């Protein structure tokens, strides 16, 4: 049924229809995996743990220990 419908369409319209369908199904698969997967411990459910307050505080502390200077490359 779908094959006959696509064969009766002009080639460009058939390509756009198939491409749009593939992209739509790909997005649905991505969204299903992204939003129903395990919680990674981030600031909000589903976000990576690098967005949590603990991770950000640890990153600042690590920078202090390493004596990082984030704006050293912007000196005039």
N, CA, C, O and CB atoms as a CASP TS submission, in Angstrom:
PFRMAT TS
TARGET T0000
AUTHOR 0000-0000-0000
METHOD Language model
MODEL 1
PARENT N/A
ATOM      1  N   UNK     1       0.819  -1.187   0.000  1.00  0.00           N
ATOM      2  CA  UNK     1       0.000   0.000   0.000  1.00  0.00           C
ATOM      3  C   UNK     1       0.873   1.265   0.000  1.00  0.00           C
ATOM      4  O   UNK     1       0.667   2.169  -0.810  1.00  0.00           O
ATOM      5  CB  UNK     1      -0.937  -0.010   1.207  1.00  0.00           C
ATOM      6  N   UNK     2       1.841   1.316   0.910  1.00  0.00           N
ATOM      7  CA  UNK     2       2.727   2.484   0.972  1.00  0.00           C
ATOM      8  C   UNK     2       3.578   2.555  -0.295  1.00  0.00           C
ATOM      9  O   UNK     2       3.817   3.632  -0.841  1.00  0.00           O
ATOM     10  CB  UNK     2       3.635   2.425   2.235  1.00  0.00           C
ATOM     11  N   UNK     3       4.032   1.380  -0.751  1.00  0.00           N
ATOM     12  CA  UNK     3       4.869   1.345  -1.944  1.00  0.00           C
ATOM     13  C   UNK     3       4.118   1.896  -3.151  1.00  0.00           C
ATOM     14  O   UNK     3       4.672   2.681  -3.921  1.00  0.00           O
ATOM     15  CB  UNK     3       5.343  -0.084  -2.222  1.00  0.00           C
ATOM     16  N   UNK     4       2.878   1.496  -3.321  1.00  0.00           N
ATOM     17  CA  UNK     4       2.096   1.994  -4.456  1.00  0.00           C
ATOM     18  C   UNK     4       1.871   3.497  -4.359  1.00  0.00           C
ATOM     19  O   UNK     4       1.939   4.209  -5.360  1.00  0.00           O
ATOM     20  CB  UNK     4       0.751   1.270  -4.535  1.00  0.00           C
ATOM     21  N   UNK     5       1.604   3.968  -3.156  1.00  0.00           N
ATOM     22  CA  UNK     5       1.399   5.406  -2.966  1.00  0.00           C
ATOM     23  C   UNK     5       2.656   6.180  -3.336  1.00  0.00           C
ATOM     24  O   UNK     5       2.580   7.208  -4.010  1.00  0.00           O
ATOM     25  CB  UNK     5       1.000   5.708  -1.512  1.00  0.00           C
ATOM     26  N   UNK     6       3.811   5.689  -2.898  1.00  0.00           N
ATOM     27  CA  UNK     6       5.072   6.364  -3.217  1.00  0.00           C
ATOM     28  C   UNK     6       5.384   6.292  -4.709  1.00  0.00           C
ATOM     29  O   UNK     6       5.919   7.244  -5.278  1.00  0.00           O
ATOM     30  CB  UNK     6       6.220   5.747  -2.417  1.00  0.00           C
ATOM     31  N   UNK     7       5.057   5.184  -5.335  1.00  0.00           N
ATOM     32  CA  UNK     7       5.334   5.049  -6.763  1.00  0.00           C
ATOM     33  C   UNK     7       4.455   5.979  -7.600  1.00  0.00           C
ATOM     34  O   UNK     7       4.852   6.376  -8.695  1.00  0.00           O
ATOM     35  CB  UNK     7       5.126   3.602  -7.203  1.00  0.00           C
ATOM     36  N   UNK     8       3.276   6.330  -7.105  1.00  0.00           N
ATOM     37  CA  UNK     8       2.382   7.228  -7.839  1.00  0.00           C
ATOM     38  C   UNK     8       2.747   8.701  -7.646  1.00  0.00           C
ATOM     39  O   UNK     8       2.257   9.560  -8.380  1.00  0.00           O
ATOM     40  CB  UNK     8       0.946   6.996  -7.403  1.00  0.00           C
ATOM     41  N   UNK     9       3.590   8.994  -6.678  1.00  0.00           N
ATOM     42  CA  UNK     9       4.005  10.382  -6.425  1.00  0.00           C
ATOM     43  C   UNK     9       5.142  10.766  -7.362  1.00  0.00           C
ATOM     44  O   UNK     9       5.865   9.898  -7.851  1.00  0.00           O
ATOM     45  CB  UNK     9       4.441  10.569  -4.947  1.00  0.00           C
ATOM     46  N   UNK    10       5.302  12.056  -7.614  1.00  0.00           N
ATOM     47  CA  UNK    10       6.519  12.502  -8.308  1.00  0.00           C
ATOM     48  C   UNK    10       7.749  12.156  -7.458  1.00  0.00           C
ATOM     49  O   UNK    10       7.656  12.070  -6.234  1.00  0.00           O
ATOM     50  CB  UNK    10       6.463  14.042  -8.597  1.00  0.00           C
ATOM     51  N   UNK    11       8.892  11.960  -8.109  1.00  0.00           N
ATOM     52  CA  UNK    11      10.094  11.497  -7.401  1.00  0.00           C
ATOM     53  C   UNK    11      10.492  12.423  -6.256  1.00  0.00           C
ATOM     54  O   UNK    11      10.829  11.963  -5.165  1.00  0.00           O
ATOM     55  CB  UNK    11      11.252  11.370  -8.375  1.00  0.00           C
ATOM     56  N   UNK    12      10.453  13.716  -6.506  1.00  0.00           N
ATOM     57  CA  UNK    12      10.876  14.667  -5.474  1.00  0.00           C
ATOM     58  C   UNK    12       9.940  14.611  -4.271  1.00  0.00           C
ATOM     59  O   UNK    12      10.399  14.633  -3.128  1.00  0.00           O
ATOM     60  CB  UNK    12      10.921  16.097  -6.043  1.00  0.00           C
ATOM     61  N   UNK    13       8.656  14.541  -4.512  1.00  0.00           N
ATOM     62  CA  UNK    13       7.688  14.479  -3.418  1.00  0.00           C
ATOM     63  C   UNK    13       7.841  13.168  -2.650  1.00  0.00           C
ATOM     64  O   UNK    13       7.726  13.159  -1.424  1.00  0.00           O
ATOM     65  CB  UNK    13       6.248  14.623  -3.958  1.00  0.00           C
ATOM     66  N   UNK    14       8.096  12.067  -3.345  1.00  0.00           N
ATOM     67  CA  UNK    14       8.296  10.779  -2.684  1.00  0.00           C
ATOM     68  C   UNK    14       9.542  10.824  -1.804  1.00  0.00           C
ATOM     69  O   UNK    14       9.533  10.326  -0.679  1.00  0.00           O
ATOM     70  CB  UNK    14       8.413   9.646  -3.725  1.00  0.00           C
ATOM     71  N   UNK    15      10.616  11.426  -2.325  1.00  0.00           N
ATOM     72  CA  UNK    15      11.850  11.529  -1.544  1.00  0.00           C
ATOM     73  C   UNK    15      11.627  12.354  -0.283  1.00  0.00           C
ATOM     74  O   UNK    15      12.048  11.955   0.803  1.00  0.00           O
ATOM     75  CB  UNK    15      12.970  12.149  -2.389  1.00  0.00           C
ATOM     76  N   UNK    16      10.974  13.492  -0.419  1.00  0.00           N
ATOM     77  CA  UNK    16      10.721  14.358   0.734  1.00  0.00           C
ATOM     78  C   UNK    16       9.841  13.644   1.752  1.00  0.00           C
ATOM     79  O   UNK    16      10.062  13.770   2.956  1.00  0.00           O
ATOM     80  CB  UNK    16      10.058  15.677   0.289  1.00  0.00           C
ATOM     81  N   UNK    17       8.852  12.899   1.284  1.00  0.00           N
ATOM     82  CA  UNK    17       7.962  12.163   2.182  1.00  0.00           C
ATOM     83  C   UNK    17       8.728  11.090   2.948  1.00  0.00           C
ATOM     84  O   UNK    17       8.588  10.976   4.166  1.00  0.00           O
ATOM     85  CB  UNK    17       6.810  11.529   1.393  1.00  0.00           C
ATOM     86  N   UNK    18       9.531  10.309   2.243  1.00  0.00           N
ATOM     87  CA  UNK    18      10.305   9.242   2.893  1.00  0.00           C
ATOM     88  C   UNK    18      11.338   9.842   3.837  1.00  0.00           C
ATOM     89  O   UNK    18      11.503   9.365   4.960  1.00  0.00           O
ATOM     90  CB  UNK    18      10.999   8.346   1.839  1.00  0.00           C
ATOM     91  N   UNK    19      12.029  10.874   3.396  1.00  0.00           N
ATOM     92  CA  UNK    19      13.047  11.507   4.237  1.00  0.00           C
ATOM     93  C   UNK    19      12.423  12.086   5.503  1.00  0.00           C
ATOM     94  O   UNK    19      12.966  11.922   6.596  1.00  0.00           O
ATOM     95  CB  UNK    19      13.780  12.610   3.456  1.00  0.00           C
ATOM     96  N   UNK    20      11.300  12.752   5.361  1.00  0.00           N
ATOM     97  CA  UNK    20      10.606  13.298   6.529  1.00  0.00           C
ATOM     98  C   UNK    20      10.149  12.205   7.477  1.00  0.00           C
ATOM     99  O   UNK    20      10.231  12.361   8.695  1.00  0.00           O
ATOM    100  CB  UNK    20       9.414  14.126   6.093  1.00  0.00           C
ATOM    101  N   UNK    21       9.673  11.110   6.929  1.00  0.00           N
ATOM    102  CA  UNK    21       9.259   9.984   7.765  1.00  0.00           C
ATOM    103  C   UNK    21      10.421   9.370   8.525  1.00  0.00           C
ATOM    104  O   UNK    21      10.301   9.053   9.708  1.00  0.00           O
ATOM    105  CB  UNK    21       8.594   8.928   6.919  1.00  0.00           C
ATOM    106  N   UNK    22      11.546   9.202   7.841  1.00  0.00           N
ATOM    107  CA  UNK    22      12.737   8.645   8.493  1.00  0.00           C
ATOM    108  C   UNK    22      13.223   9.575   9.603  1.00  0.00           C
ATOM    109  O   UNK    22      13.569   9.116  10.692  1.00  0.00           O
ATOM    110  CB  UNK    22      13.865   8.411   7.460  1.00  0.00           C
ATOM    111  N   UNK    23      13.250  10.870   9.334  1.00  0.00           N
ATOM    112  CA  UNK    23      13.680  11.830  10.357  1.00  0.00           C
ATOM    113  C   UNK    23      12.717  11.829  11.544  1.00  0.00           C
ATOM    114  O   UNK    23      13.154  11.909  12.692  1.00  0.00           O
ATOM    115  CB  UNK    23      13.780  13.245   9.759  1.00  0.00           C
ATOM    116  N   UNK    24      11.423  11.741  11.282  1.00  0.00           N
ATOM    117  CA  UNK    24      10.436  11.712  12.353  1.00  0.00           C
ATOM    118  C   UNK    24      10.577  10.479  13.228  1.00  0.00           C
ATOM    119  O   UNK    24      10.533  10.578  14.454  1.00  0.00           O
ATOM    120  CB  UNK    24       9.044  11.771  11.776  1.00  0.00           C
ATOM    121  N   UNK    25      10.745   9.319  12.610  1.00  0.00           N
ATOM    122  CA  UNK    25      10.916   8.082  13.374  1.00  0.00           C
ATOM    123  C   UNK    25      12.226   8.125  14.156  1.00  0.00           C
ATOM    124  O   UNK    25      12.281   7.652  15.291  1.00  0.00           O
ATOM    125  CB  UNK    25      10.888   6.852  12.436  1.00  0.00           C
ATOM    126  N   UNK    26      13.281   8.685  13.563  1.00  0.00           N
ATOM    127  CA  UNK    26      14.562   8.807  14.266  1.00  0.00           C
ATOM    128  C   UNK    26      14.417   9.689  15.499  1.00  0.00           C
ATOM    129  O   UNK    26      14.934   9.359  16.567  1.00  0.00           O
ATOM    130  CB  UNK    26      15.641   9.379  13.330  1.00  0.00           C
ATOM    131  N   UNK    27      13.714  10.811  15.354  1.00  0.00           N
ATOM    132  CA  UNK    27      13.512  11.697  16.502  1.00  0.00           C
ATOM    133  C   UNK    27      12.693  11.006  17.581  1.00  0.00           C
ATOM    134  O   UNK    27      13.005  11.132  18.765  1.00  0.00           O
ATOM    135  CB  UNK    27      12.821  12.996  16.067  1.00  0.00           C
ATOM    136  N   UNK    28      11.663  10.286  17.197  1.00  0.00           N
ATOM    137  CA  UNK    28      10.849   9.588  18.195  1.00  0.00           C
ATOM    138  C   UNK    28      11.671   8.545  18.949  1.00  0.00           C
ATOM    139  O   UNK    28      11.522   8.402  20.163  1.00  0.00           O
ATOM    140  CB  UNK    28       9.642   8.918  17.524  1.00  0.00           C
ATOM    141  N   UNK    29      12.538   7.816  18.242  1.00  0.00           N
ATOM    142  CA  UNK    29      13.400   6.835  18.904  1.00  0.00           C
ATOM    143  C   UNK    29      14.372   7.533  19.850  1.00  0.00           C
ATOM    144  O   UNK    29      14.582   7.076  20.973  1.00  0.00           O
ATOM    145  CB  UNK    29      14.173   6.000  17.863  1.00  0.00           C
ATOM    146  N   UNK    30      14.969   8.641  19.399  1.00  0.00           N
ATOM    147  CA  UNK    30      15.886   9.399  20.249  1.00  0.00           C
ATOM    148  C   UNK    30      15.181   9.915  21.492  1.00  0.00           C
ATOM    149  O   UNK    30      15.693   9.775  22.602  1.00  0.00           O
ATOM    150  CB  UNK    30      16.496  10.565  19.473  1.00  0.00           C
ATOM    151  N   UNK    31      14.006  10.512  21.313  1.00  0.00           N
ATOM    152  CA  UNK    31      13.274  11.092  22.440  1.00  0.00           C
ATOM    153  C   UNK    31      12.859  10.014  23.429  1.00  0.00           C
ATOM    154  O   UNK    31      12.908  10.228  24.641  1.00  0.00           O
ATOM    155  CB  UNK    31      12.041  11.855  21.944  1.00  0.00           C
ATOM    156  N   UNK    32      12.454   8.866  22.925  1.00  0.00           N
ATOM    157  CA  UNK    32      12.047   7.778  23.816  1.00  0.00           C
ATOM    158  C   UNK    32      13.226   7.322  24.664  1.00  0.00           C
ATOM    159  O   UNK    32      13.069   7.091  25.863  1.00  0.00           O
ATOM    160  CB  UNK    32      11.480   6.594  23.007  1.00  0.00           C
ATOM    161  N   UNK    33      14.392   7.191  24.067  1.00  0.00           N
ATOM    162  CA  UNK    33      15.567   6.770  24.823  1.00  0.00           C
ATOM    163  C   UNK    33      16.046   7.869  25.759  1.00  0.00           C
ATOM    164  O   UNK    33      16.478   7.589  26.877  1.00  0.00           O
ATOM    165  CB  UNK    33      16.689   6.367  23.875  1.00  0.00           C
ATOM    166  N   UNK    34      15.974   9.105  25.313  1.00  0.00           N
ATOM    167  CA  UNK    34      16.489  10.231  26.099  1.00  0.00           C
ATOM    168  C   UNK    34      15.640  10.507  27.327  1.00  0.00           C
ATOM    169  O   UNK    34      16.170  10.743  28.413  1.00  0.00           O
ATOM    170  CB  UNK    34      16.561  11.480  25.242  1.00  0.00           C
ATOM    171  N   UNK    35      14.332  10.479  27.161  1.00  0.00           N
ATOM    172  CA  UNK    35      13.453  10.916  28.235  1.00  0.00           C
ATOM    173  C   UNK    35      12.889   9.785  29.076  1.00  0.00           C
ATOM    174  O   UNK    35      12.231  10.051  30.082  1.00  0.00           O
ATOM    175  CB  UNK    35      12.338  11.698  27.668  1.00  0.00           C
ATOM    176  N   UNK    36      13.120   8.544  28.706  1.00  0.00           N
ATOM    177  CA  UNK    36      12.646   7.450  29.544  1.00  0.00           C
ATOM    178  C   UNK    36      13.808   6.633  30.090  1.00  0.00           C
ATOM    179  O   UNK    36      13.593   5.585  30.699  1.00  0.00           O
ATOM    180  CB  UNK    36      11.698   6.552  28.760  1.00  0.00           C
ATOM    181  N   UNK    37      15.028   7.096  29.882  1.00  0.00           N
ATOM    182  CA  UNK    37      16.201   6.387  30.369  1.00  0.00           C
ATOM    183  C   UNK    37      16.462   6.681  31.835  1.00  0.00           C
ATOM    184  O   UNK    37      15.677   7.353  32.504  1.00  0.00           O
ATOM    185  CB  UNK    37      17.415   6.754  29.544  1.00  0.00           C
ATOM    186  N   UNK    38      17.585   6.161  32.320  1.00  0.00           N
ATOM    187  CA  UNK    38      17.913   6.359  33.730  1.00  0.00           C
ATOM    188  C   UNK    38      18.322   7.804  33.990  1.00  0.00           C
ATOM    189  O   UNK    38      18.733   8.528  33.083  1.00  0.00           O
ATOM    190  CB  UNK    38      19.036   5.404  34.161  1.00  0.00           C
ATOM    191  N   UNK    39      18.199   8.199  35.243  1.00  0.00           N
ATOM    192  CA  UNK    39      18.591   9.542  35.653  1.00  0.00           C
ATOM    193  C   UNK    39      20.106   9.556  35.842  1.00  0.00           C
ATOM    194  O   UNK    39      20.660   8.677  36.503  1.00  0.00           O
ATOM    195  CB  UNK    39      17.851   9.979  36.966  1.00  0.00           C
ATOM    196  N   UNK    40      20.760  10.531  35.275  1.00  0.00           N
ATOM    197  CA  UNK    40      22.211  10.604  35.335  1.00  0.00           C
ATOM    198  C   UNK    40      22.721  11.448  36.499  1.00  0.00           C
ATOM    199  O   UNK    40      23.932  11.617  36.639  1.00  0.00           O
ATOM    200  CB  UNK    40      22.740  11.155  34.048  1.00  0.00           C
ATOM    201  N   UNK    41      21.836  11.980  37.334  1.00  0.00           N
ATOM    202  CA  UNK    41      22.255  12.723  38.507  1.00  0.00           C
ATOM    203  C   UNK    41      22.516  14.191  38.259  1.00  0.00           C
ATOM    204  O   UNK    41      23.255  14.811  39.024  1.00  0.00           O
ATOM    205  CB  UNK    41      23.462  12.112  39.063  1.00  0.00           C
ATOM    206  N   UNK    42      21.950  14.764  37.237  1.00  0.00           N
ATOM    207  CA  UNK    42      22.172  16.170  36.928  1.00  0.00           C
ATOM    208  C   UNK    42      21.255  17.087  37.699  1.00  0.00           C
ATOM    209  O   UNK    42      20.553  16.657  38.614  1.00  0.00           O
ATOM    210  CB  UNK    42      21.997  16.407  35.467  1.00  0.00           C
ATOM    211  N   UNK    43      21.261  18.356  37.328  1.00  0.00           N
ATOM    212  CA  UNK    43      20.454  19.367  37.997  1.00  0.00           C
ATOM    213  C   UNK    43      18.967  19.096  37.801  1.00  0.00           C
ATOM    214  O   UNK    43      18.170  19.390  38.692  1.00  0.00           O
ATOM    215  CB  UNK    43      20.809  20.759  37.480  1.00  0.00           C
ATOM    216  N   UNK    44      18.581  18.549  36.668  1.00  0.00           N
ATOM    217  CA  UNK    44      17.187  18.188  36.392  1.00  0.00           C
ATOM    218  C   UNK    44      17.164  16.738  35.925  1.00  0.00           C
ATOM    219  O   UNK    44      18.179  16.235  35.445  1.00  0.00           O
ATOM    220  CB  UNK    44      16.543  19.143  35.313  1.00  0.00           C
ATOM    221  N   UNK    45      16.040  16.064  36.054  1.00  0.00           N
ATOM    222  CA  UNK    45      15.976  14.662  35.624  1.00  0.00           C
ATOM    223  C   UNK    45      16.377  14.506  34.160  1.00  0.00           C
ATOM    224  O   UNK    45      15.889  15.223  33.287  1.00  0.00           O
ATOM    225  CB  UNK    45      14.566  14.105  35.838  1.00  0.00           C
ATOM    226  N   UNK    46      17.268  13.562  33.914  1.00  0.00           N
ATOM    227  CA  UNK    46      17.710  13.297  32.553  1.00  0.00           C
ATOM    228  C   UNK    46      18.913  14.098  32.108  1.00  0.00           C
ATOM    229  O   UNK    46      19.481  13.807  31.055  1.00  0.00           O
ATOM    230  CB  UNK    46      16.607  13.553  31.630  1.00  0.00           C
ATOM    231  N   UNK    47      19.321  15.094  32.872  1.00  0.00           N
ATOM    232  CA  UNK    47      20.494  15.881  32.493  1.00  0.00           C
ATOM    233  C   UNK    47      21.764  15.175  32.961  1.00  0.00           C
ATOM    234  O   UNK    47      21.715  14.402  33.917  1.00  0.00           O
ATOM    235  CB  UNK    47      20.416  17.310  33.090  1.00  0.00           C
ATOM    236  N   UNK    48      22.883  15.422  32.316  1.00  0.00           N
ATOM    237  CA  UNK    48      24.134  14.803  32.746  1.00  0.00           C
ATOM    238  C   UNK    48      24.571  15.315  34.112  1.00  0.00           C
ATOM    239  O   UNK    48      24.199  16.411  34.531  1.00  0.00           O
ATOM    240  CB  UNK    48      25.230  15.060  31.720  1.00  0.00           C
ATOM    241  N   UNK    49      25.372  14.496  34.799  1.00  0.00           N
ATOM    242  CA  UNK    49      25.774  14.876  36.155  1.00  0.00           C
ATOM    243  C   UNK    49      26.689  16.097  36.180  1.00  0.00           C
ATOM    244  O   UNK    49      26.886  16.688  37.242  1.00  0.00           O
ATOM    245  CB  UNK    49      26.467  13.714  36.827  1.00  0.00           C
ATOM    246  N   UNK    50      27.241  16.484  35.056  1.00  0.00           N
ATOM    247  CA  UNK    50      28.106  17.665  35.028  1.00  0.00           C
ATOM    248  C   UNK    50      27.330  18.959  35.210  1.00  0.00           C
ATOM    249  O   UNK    50      27.941  20.019  35.345  1.00  0.00           O
ATOM    250  CB  UNK    50      28.871  17.716  33.727  1.00  0.00           C
ATOM    251  N   UNK    51      26.000  18.905  35.217  1.00  0.00           N
ATOM    252  CA  UNK    51      25.201  20.105  35.448  1.00  0.00           C
ATOM    253  C   UNK    51      24.775  20.238  36.905  1.00  0.00           C
ATOM    254  O   UNK    51      24.109  21.209  37.263  1.00  0.00           O
ATOM    255  CB  UNK    51      23.977  20.095  34.555  1.00  0.00           C
ATOM    256  N   UNK    52      25.145  19.279  37.750  1.00  0.00           N
ATOM    257  CA  UNK    52      24.728  19.344  39.150  1.00  0.00           C
ATOM    258  C   UNK    52      25.587  20.354  39.912  1.00  0.00           C
ATOM    259  O   UNK    52      26.711  20.660  39.514  1.00  0.00           O
ATOM    260  CB  UNK    52      24.821  17.950  39.810  1.00  0.00           C
ATOM    261  N   UNK    53      25.042  20.856  40.999  1.00  0.00           N
ATOM    262  CA  UNK    53      25.753  21.849  41.813  1.00  0.00           C
ATOM    263  C   UNK    53      27.026  21.254  42.412  1.00  0.00           C
ATOM    264  O   UNK    53      28.048  21.934  42.503  1.00  0.00           O
ATOM    265  CB  UNK    53      24.841  22.380  42.936  1.00  0.00           C
ATOM    266  N   UNK    54      26.965  19.986  42.819  1.00  0.00           N
ATOM    267  CA  UNK    54      28.155  19.343  43.396  1.00  0.00           C
ATOM    268  C   UNK    54      29.288  19.274  42.374  1.00  0.00           C
ATOM    269  O   UNK    54      30.446  19.528  42.703  1.00  0.00           O
ATOM    270  CB  UNK    54      27.813  17.924  43.900  1.00  0.00           C
ATOM    271  N   UNK    55      28.948  18.932  41.140  1.00  0.00           N
ATOM    272  CA  UNK    55      29.965  18.822  40.095  1.00  0.00           C
ATOM    273  C   UNK    55      30.572  20.190  39.797  1.00  0.00           C
ATOM    274  O   UNK    55      31.787  20.307  39.638  1.00  0.00           O
ATOM    275  CB  UNK    55      29.363  18.213  38.812  1.00  0.00           C
ATOM    276  N   UNK    56      29.749  21.205  39.722  1.00  0.00           N
ATOM    277  CA  UNK    56      30.254  22.544  39.444  1.00  0.00           C
ATOM    278  C   UNK    56      31.159  23.036  40.571  1.00  0.00           C
ATOM    279  O   UNK    56      32.188  23.660  40.312  1.00  0.00           O
ATOM    280  CB  UNK    56      29.094  23.518  39.238  1.00  0.00           C
ATOM    281  N   UNK    57      30.779  22.756  41.824  1.00  0.00           N
ATOM    282  CA  UNK    57      31.622  23.151  42.954  1.00  0.00           C
ATOM    283  C   UNK    57      32.946  22.397  42.923  1.00  0.00           C
ATOM    284  O   UNK    57      33.999  22.976  43.190  1.00  0.00           O
ATOM    285  CB  UNK    57      30.896  22.896  44.289  1.00  0.00           C
ATOM    286  N   UNK    58      32.897  21.118  42.599  1.00  0.00           N
ATOM    287  CA  UNK    58      34.126  20.330  42.515  1.00  0.00           C
ATOM    288  C   UNK    58      35.013  20.831  41.373  1.00  0.00           C
ATOM    289  O   UNK    58      36.238  20.809  41.492  1.00  0.00           O
ATOM    290  CB  UNK    58      33.797  18.837  42.317  1.00  0.00           C
ATOM    291  N   UNK    59      34.414  21.280  40.277  1.00  0.00           N
ATOM    292  CA  UNK    59      35.194  21.815  39.160  1.00  0.00           C
ATOM    293  C   UNK    59      35.914  23.101  39.554  1.00  0.00           C
ATOM    294  O   UNK    59      37.066  23.318  39.177  1.00  0.00           O
ATOM    295  CB  UNK    59      34.289  22.071  37.953  1.00  0.00           C
ATOM    296  N   UNK    60      35.225  23.952  40.315  1.00  0.00           N
ATOM    297  CA  UNK    60      35.846  25.194  40.788  1.00  0.00           C
ATOM    298  C   UNK    60      36.999  24.865  41.729  1.00  0.00           C
ATOM    299  O   UNK    60      38.071  25.462  41.630  1.00  0.00           O
ATOM    300  CB  UNK    60      34.804  26.100  41.503  1.00  0.00           C
ATOM    301  N   UNK    61      36.785  23.922  42.637  1.00  0.00           N
ATOM    302  CA  UNK    61      37.838  23.527  43.577  1.00  0.00           C
ATOM    303  C   UNK    61      39.025  22.920  42.829  1.00  0.00           C
ATOM    304  O   UNK    61      40.175  23.200  43.167  1.00  0.00           O
ATOM    305  CB  UNK    61      37.290  22.521  44.615  1.00  0.00           C
ATOM    306  N   UNK    62      38.762  22.107  41.832  1.00  0.00           N
ATOM    307  CA  UNK    62      39.833  21.513  41.037  1.00  0.00           C
ATOM    308  C   UNK    62      40.638  22.598  40.329  1.00  0.00           C
ATOM    309  O   UNK    62      41.864  22.519  40.262  1.00  0.00           O
ATOM    310  CB  UNK    62      39.259  20.519  40.013  1.00  0.00           C
ATOM    311  N   UNK    63      39.956  23.604  39.805  1.00  0.00           N
ATOM    312  CA  UNK    63      40.644  24.714  39.154  1.00  0.00           C
ATOM    313  C   UNK    63      41.541  25.472  40.116  1.00  0.00           C
ATOM    314  O   UNK    63      42.635  25.897  39.744  1.00  0.00           O
ATOM    315  CB  UNK    63      39.640  25.662  38.540  1.00  0.00           C
ATOM    316  N   UNK    64      41.080  25.646  41.366  1.00  0.00           N
ATOM    317  CA  UNK    64      41.901  26.325  42.371  1.00  0.00           C
ATOM    318  C   UNK    64      43.131  25.509  42.717  1.00  0.00           C
ATOM    319  O   UNK    64      44.225  26.056  42.858  1.00  0.00           O
ATOM    320  CB  UNK    64      41.087  26.599  43.631  1.00  0.00           C
ATOM    321  N   UNK    65      42.957  24.199  42.857  1.00  0.00           N
ATOM    322  CA  UNK    65      44.089  23.326  43.173  1.00  0.00           C
ATOM    323  C   UNK    65      45.110  23.346  42.038  1.00  0.00           C
ATOM    324  O   UNK    65      46.317  23.341  42.281  1.00  0.00           O
ATOM    325  CB  UNK    65      43.606  21.882  43.435  1.00  0.00           C
ATOM    326  N   UNK    66      44.622  23.369  40.803  1.00  0.00           N
ATOM    327  CA  UNK    66      45.510  23.386  39.644  1.00  0.00           C
ATOM    328  C   UNK    66      46.036  24.784  39.328  1.00  0.00           C
ATOM    329  O   UNK    66      46.821  24.957  38.396  1.00  0.00           O
ATOM    330  CB  UNK    66      44.788  22.830  38.439  1.00  0.00           C
ATOM    331  N   UNK    67      45.604  25.784  40.104  1.00  0.00           N
ATOM    332  CA  UNK    67      45.982  27.181  39.906  1.00  0.00           C
ATOM    333  C   UNK    67      45.649  27.635  38.485  1.00  0.00           C
ATOM    334  O   UNK    67      46.454  28.272  37.805  1.00  0.00           O
ATOM    335  CB  UNK    67      47.483  27.378  40.190  1.00  0.00           C
ATOM    336  N   UNK    68      44.438  27.285  38.063  1.00  0.00           N
ATOM    337  CA  UNK    68      43.982  27.637  36.718  1.00  0.00           C
ATOM    338  C   UNK    68      43.663  29.120  36.641  1.00  0.00           C
ATOM    339  O   UNK    68      43.107  29.693  37.578  1.00  0.00           O
ATOM    340  CB  UNK    68      42.749  26.806  36.325  1.00  0.00           C
ATOM    341  N   UNK    69      44.016  29.736  35.528  1.00  0.00           N
ATOM    342  CA  UNK    69      43.706  31.133  35.281  1.00  0.00           C
ATOM    343  C   UNK    69      42.900  31.188  33.984  1.00  0.00           C
ATOM    344  O   UNK    69      43.480  31.205  32.898  1.00  0.00           O
ATOM    345  CB  UNK    69      45.013  32.014  35.195  1.00  0.00           C
ATOM    346  N   UNK    70      41.566  31.217  34.086  1.00  0.00           N
ATOM    347  CA  UNK    70      40.747  31.092  32.883  1.00  0.00           C
ATOM    348  C   UNK    70      40.837  32.265  31.918  1.00  0.00           C
ATOM    349  O   UNK    70      40.430  32.129  30.764  1.00  0.00           O
ATOM    350  CB  UNK    70      39.340  30.910  33.276  1.00  0.00           C
ATOM    351  N   UNK    71      41.357  33.419  32.351  1.00  0.00           N
ATOM    352  CA  UNK    71      41.408  34.559  31.430  1.00  0.00           C
ATOM    353  C   UNK    71      42.842  34.955  31.081  1.00  0.00           C
ATOM    354  O   UNK    71      43.082  36.091  30.670  1.00  0.00           O
ATOM    355  CB  UNK    71      40.681  35.752  32.036  1.00  0.00           C
ATOM    356  N   UNK    72      43.780  34.053  31.236  1.00  0.00           N
ATOM    357  CA  UNK    72      45.171  34.388  30.937  1.00  0.00           C
ATOM    358  C   UNK    72      45.408  34.628  29.453  1.00  0.00           C
ATOM    359  O   UNK    72      46.331  35.355  29.085  1.00  0.00           O
ATOM    360  CB  UNK    72      46.081  33.288  31.422  1.00  0.00           C
ATOM    361  N   UNK    73      44.593  34.031  28.604  1.00  0.00           N
ATOM    362  CA  UNK    73      44.800  34.185  27.170  1.00  0.00           C
ATOM    363  C   UNK    73      44.214  35.479  26.635  1.00  0.00           C
ATOM    364  O   UNK    73      44.397  35.792  25.459  1.00  0.00           O
ATOM    365  CB  UNK    73      44.200  33.020  26.437  1.00  0.00           C
ATOM    366  N   UNK    74      43.518  36.238  27.465  1.00  0.00           N
ATOM    367  CA  UNK    74      42.857  37.448  26.994  1.00  0.00           C
ATOM    368  C   UNK    74      43.564  38.717  27.457  1.00  0.00           C
ATOM    369  O   UNK    74      43.013  39.810  27.329  1.00  0.00           O
ATOM    370  CB  UNK    74      41.426  37.465  27.464  1.00  0.00           C
ATOM    371  N   UNK    75      44.755  38.587  27.984  1.00  0.00           N
ATOM    372  CA  UNK    75      45.503  39.773  28.410  1.00  0.00           C
ATOM    373  C   UNK    75      45.952  40.567  27.193  1.00  0.00           C
ATOM    374  O   UNK    75      46.249  40.010  26.137  1.00  0.00           O
ATOM    375  CB  UNK    75      46.722  39.376  29.274  1.00  0.00           C
ATOM    376  N   UNK    76      45.995  41.865  27.368  1.00  0.00           N
ATOM    377  CA  UNK    76      46.403  42.730  26.252  1.00  0.00           C
ATOM    378  C   UNK    76      47.907  42.883  26.203  1.00  0.00           C
ATOM    379  O   UNK    76      48.428  43.575  25.329  1.00  0.00           O
ATOM    380  CB  UNK    76      45.746  44.104  26.367  1.00  0.00           C
TER
END
